């Protein structure tokens, strides 16, 4: 019996071969058997205006009035934004703000609450 490599994503030992791929039944991660193990995908490293590390689901506070195109009023200082999601790009926070709807914010204008 051959020894199969553990899953590089969740370290499960219950992997199996499916053609040229290895598959993990616990997390559904698939990877090729060539070239060794792959590192799991890393979420982007995002820091707030004060250098605190942000992660998905955090609550942040806006530290500066932010003008919004198409809106008559800006997002005011002190507005709390709950349950953020980190994304790649110039505006690295996806969120929903009460009274404004879905938005993308730059991390340099928020602080971790």
N, C-alpha and C positions, 0 to 999 in steps of 0.2 A: 504494500500500500504506500502510495507516494504522500509526502507531506506537503500540504498546500500552505501558502503564506497567509498570515492573518490579515484582516481588512485594515488598510492604512487609514481609513476614516474613523472607525469605531473600535478597532483592535479585536474584533470578534474572531474566534477560531473556527467558526462554522462556515467557512467559505467553500465554494464549489466552482468547477470549471464549466464554462458555457462556450464551447468553440475555442476561440483564442482569448477570451476574457475570463477573468475571475469575478465572481459575484458574491456579495455578502447578503444573506437572507435577512439579517437583522436590520440593516440600514439601507438596503437596496443600492449600495455603492458598487459600481463596476469599474474595473481597471484592467489594463493589459498586463499580460504576464511577462512582457519583455521590458527590459530596462529597470528592473527592480521595483520598489514600491514608490508610489507617488505620495506626495504630501497632501493632506486634505486642503480644500479651498479655504483660504483665510478671509475673514471679513475685513473690510478696510479699517485702518487705524485712524480714528478721528478724535481730535481733542477740541475742547471748548476754548473760549477766549482766554481762560486762565490756566490752560494746560491740563485740565482733568480729562481722563480717558472716557469717551462716550461709548455706549453700546446700545443695541436694539432694545426698545422698551423703556428706555430712560425717560425721565421728565426733565425738561430744561426750561429756563426763563430767558426771555429776550432782554438784552442789555442796552438796546438802542432803538429809537423809533425807526421803523422800517417802512418806507413808502412802497405801496403795492400798485403796480400798473392796473388801471381799470377800476380801482377802488377809490371811494371818496375820502376815506380815512386811513391813516397809517396803522400798522401794528404797533401798539404802545409799549413803552418800557415796562417790564414787569409782567408781561403776558406769559402765562404758564402754558407750555405745550407738553401734553402727555403722550406717552407711547410712540416715541420717534422710531424711525427706521433708517438705518445708515445705507447710503448708496454711493456709488462711484461717480465722480464728476465734480464740476465746479461748485454746485450747490449739493452738499453731501448729506443733507438731512431731508427725508420725506416725512411729512406730518399732516395732521388735520388740525386747524385752528378754528375754534368756535367763532362764528360770525364771518369767517373768511373762506372756509372750506379747505380743500387739499392744497398744500403748499410745498415748496422746496426752499430750504433755508441754508445759509452758509454757517458753518460751525463757529466762525469768528464773531458772530453776533449773538451767541447764546452762552449761558453758563449752566452747569449741571445743578439741578435743584436738590 
